[in-house]
Amino acid sequence: MPDVTGPYAPGTPCWFDLMVPDQQAALDFYRDLFGWQGEVGPPETGGYAVCTLNGRAVAGIMAARNPDGSTPDPMPPTVWTTYFATADVDATEKAVTVGGGQVMMPGMDVLQIGRMAIVSDPTSAVFGLWQARDFAGAQVVNEPGAVIWNELVTSAPSAAATFYGKALGISVAPMEGTESYFSLSVNDRPVGGLQGLENIEGLPPGTPSHWLTYFAVDDADSTVDALVRAGGNVLKPPFDMMAGRMAVVQDPQGGTFAIIKAESSEAA
């Protein structure tokens, strides 16, 4: 079901946010593209904006800031981050480091709503950890305007599969009907995908391992047209594939994501 009313099982992608130089411009862009509503948050949350789709939390947008509130120089890249549910951020941090990953931002409490950390896997793909308290994560998935899929694109699929199995309890298996694409599952439920960098045509040389966030849309082609009119960039034009019709794009500030008109609903 698109509405999420209960807690996310550990290892499941549960939240998605974007860090940008110009927060208000990003809020305006995604409002027009996906129908989100959101505004700059209060100072105690660093201005963090929780965006909603039809009144339900769907994703976050924040301004790039140093811990002291100053503007970074140089400015970090604009990126979407996928957060995975965990019952214990600190214990998962330890599992990440034991598995060869790194802690980029140690566990920290976010008011009373949860505890978070930012880490990377052994192939340098960055992701977040979320230990829910008052806020479980996205309240809507798998419908137009919401996240429908998360995909690890990695330089070392075998090493990544081992790492995520041990650190997050995610099982990895070949996806039926494909030769080089793997399904990520938690408790036998698909939660994402994995493929090697070498399998993707047209990637710029030196593209690092990364998590790619997919948003569901009603029409991939018309969404790409709207994105271009709003100043976005198309990295891979709409094309048909096994799961539907998709494209890989960037927002006007360089945040990369995918859109897909899916043949059927998949778990976010």
BELWO-V544632 format. One record per run of one state. SS is the DSSP state (helix for helix, strand for strand, loop for the rest). FROM is the first residue (numbers start at 1). LEN is the number of residues. Records with the same first field share a line. If there is no record, write none. Layout:
SS=FROM-LEN  FROM-LEN
This chain:
loop=1-2  4-9  21-2  35-2  38-5  46-3  54-2  64-15  86-3  99-3  111-3  121-5  133-7  141-6  155-2  169-2  175-6  187-2  200-10  217-3  230-3  242-2  251-5  263-6
strand=3-1  13-8  37-1  49-5  56-8  79-7  102-9  114-7  126-7  140-1  147-8  171-4  181-6  189-8  210-7  233-9  244-7  256-7
helix=23-12  43-3  89-10  157-12  197-3  220-10
